[in-house]
Structures are given as structure tokens and as C-alpha cells.
Amino acid sequence: MGIVLVAISLVINALRVNEYKITIAKIRNQKDEYFKESETSPIPNQENFRGLLYFDTEPRYKVSAKLQYIDTLSLIRVLRNDGKLTQYRRFAHATFMLDNISHTVVLLKLLNEEDGNLFLPFTDMTNGKGTYRAGRYLDINWKKGQKNLDIDFNLAYNPYCVYNYKYSCPIPPRENFIKAFIQAGEKMVPEQE
């Protein structure tokens, strides 16, 4: 009986993983289609665009993070690639486990935003070795009062300035360096590493 339950559990888990991978593939396909077809695409040469490069989807890079809200108004001026500064609010610290090591990052919010998305610009040990050297981004859905949230590095994306110099992109703050090789999300095209 125990062997049957273990087998059923393994099958159910495999189905969930497969469903998750299909969901990530759909999101990636939609982004590639947007980059290829949209008038607001950052890709200057859309007719030759063949799609972005991605790491294989790995469920271990979807982590559960514990939030610690920053009660006082803590502002950070984030430098952009064109030398301009954008002011964000340090909204919460997110602590998560990856490869049996605890990591903490700060989640940012634009000053005029209410509920909704949090912004996680980050760097990791893959920068310049497979991913954009200046870092990548994540947009994270958040609901008021949440104590935990998922951070899915399989959805990590490159700033638009990677594809088009006309864009101004925030450079991830030093406090969001993750001392790990996050081989998830968008890769860098070789000529832009």
C-alpha cells in the first residue's frame, strides 16, 4: 500500500511540474510574439527576431520568500544606464532559501504606486557569464498584508536597454546581489554578454 501511495505521489508531482513548465513556456512564447510583432517592442530589427534565449525551466528556482516590511519610509535613488536617477521606496525585505543557503533581497516600489507589483532588480553570479552583466529584473505580484510570496526566477528578464540603447534602465542596487548562480529566466545573446 505504501509503495502505491509513493508512486501516486510521484505521478502527481510530475504532472504539476509538467503543468508548471507548460505555463512558463506559454509566458515566454507570448513575450517572443510581443517582441516580434508589437509596435512598442524594444527590438529594433523585428523582422529578423527569432526569439529570446532562456535557461531551461527549473521548478527549484521558484522560491517562497518571507516578507519583512520596511515600516519607515526608506528611499533609494537607483542609477539608470543613461546616468539618470529614479527614486524608489524600499518596500520589504524578502528572505528565501536557494541551494540550502538563505538569501535576502529588497523589493522596491515606485513612490506613486499603491498596491500591485513589486520590483526586484537583481544581480547574481551568472552576470557576464550567460546573463546580462548589469543584472536582470523580476516583477512580483503582491497583495496587501501578505507575509510570504513566491519569487520565480524562471521569469527573470533582461532590461529593454539590452535590446535598444534608446531605453533607460535601472541598474540593480548592490544590496540585491544574490550570491548564487541563478541559471533561470532570460539568457544573454552572445554578442551582448
N, C-alpha and C positions, 0 to 999 in steps of 0.2 A: 504494500500500500504506500509506504514511504517513497519508494522509487517512482511510483506513478505520479505522486504529488510533485516530486522534484522535476520529473520530465514535463509535466503540465506547466509548472512554473517557468522552466527554461523556454518552452514554446511561447508562452505569453510574453515573456521578456523579449524574446527575439522578434515577435510581432510588433511590440512597442518600439523597439529600436528601428525596425524597418519603416514603420509609420513616421517616426521622427526624421529619419533620413530622407524620406519622400517629401516631407514638409519643407525641409531645408532646401532640397533640390528645386522645389516649386518657387520658393522665395528667390533663389539665385537665378532661375530662368526668367522670372519677372523683371529682375534688375537688368539682366542682359538685354532683354527685349526693350526696356525703357532706354537704356544707353544706346541701343541701335536705332530706335525709331523716334524717340521724343525730340521735339524742337528745343526742349530745355536740357537735353543731355550734355554732360560735360565733355563728351568725346568729340573732338573737332573733325575727325575723319570717320564719320559714322558708316559710310558705305563699305569701308574695309574692316570694320569692327567685327571680330569673331567671338567675342565673349571674354569675360574676366577669367582669371586663373584663381582657383580655390584649392585649399587643402581638402582632403577627404573629410567628410563629416564624422566626427568622433563624439559620441554622447558624453564622454568624460570631460569635455570642455564646456559642458553646460553645468554650471555650478550653482549651488544655493548659497546665497550670501546673507549674513545677518547685518541688519542696518543699525547704525548708531547715529541718530540725528544730531546735527550741529545746532544747538539751541540759540547761540548768539549769532548775530549777523557777521559772517566771516566771508569777506570778499577776496577774490583773487583776480588779478589782471593777467590774462593769458595772451602771450605774444602770438601773433599770426605770422605766417610765412612772408608777408609783404611788409613786416615791420610795425603794423598797426597793433593796437591792444583792444581786447574785448573783456569787459568786466563780467564775471560770473559770481554766483554765490556758491560757496562750499556748502552743499546741502546735507550730505550724510557721508559717513564712512561705511564702506561695505567690506566685511571680512568674510573670506571664503577659503576653503581648502582646495588645493590643486597639487597633485602628486605628493600627498601627505604632508604638505607644507602650508602653513597659514599665510595668507596674503591680505593686505588691506589697501584699498584704493579710496579716493574721494570722488563722490558723484557730484556733478555740477549742475547748476540750473541758471538760465539767464535771469536777470533781475526782474523783468516784467512778466515772466511766466508764472502761472498758477500751478494747477495740478497737471498731470500728464507725463511727459517724458523727462527723464534724467539723462545727462550726457556724461559718457565715460571716455575721454580721450586717454589712451594709454600707450606705453611702450613696453617691450619685453625683449627677451634675449634673441629673438629671431630678426629684429630690426637690422636691415642691411645684409641679412643672410637669408633671403627668401621672402621678407616682407619689407614694406617701405621703411626706409631708415629713420624717418621722423616720427613714426608711430601710426596707430590706427584708431578707429572710433567704434563706439557702441552707443546706440540709443536704447534706453531701457524704460519700459513701461512701469509706471509707479502709481499706486493708489494711496491716498491719504490714510495714515495710520498703519501702513504695512510695517511689519517687523523683520520680514525676510522677503527676498526676491531672487529670481533667477537671473544670472548673468550668463548669457550664451555666447561664448567666444566664437562659435561656428558662424555667427552673424557679424563678426568684426569686419569692418570695411575701411578702405582707403579714403583719405580726403580727396575731394574733387580736384584740388590743385595738383595731384599726381598726374591727372589726365589733361589738364588745361591750366596754363600759367595765369589765366585771367581770374581764377578763383583765389580768394583769400581764405586760408585755413588755419584754425587754431593749432598751435604746437602743444602736445600734451605736457602738462606740468611734471616736474621731476618727481613729485610725490606719487605719481601714478605709474612709476616704473615697477613692473612685475618681474621679479627675479625668477623667471621660468621661461622655457621655450614653448610659447603658445602657438603650436602648429595647427591653427584653426582659422577659418574665415578666409578673407581675400589674401592672395599672394601678390607679390610684386612682379610685374613683367620684367624680364631680364635686363632690358636696356635702361630701366629706371631704378635699379637697385642701388 
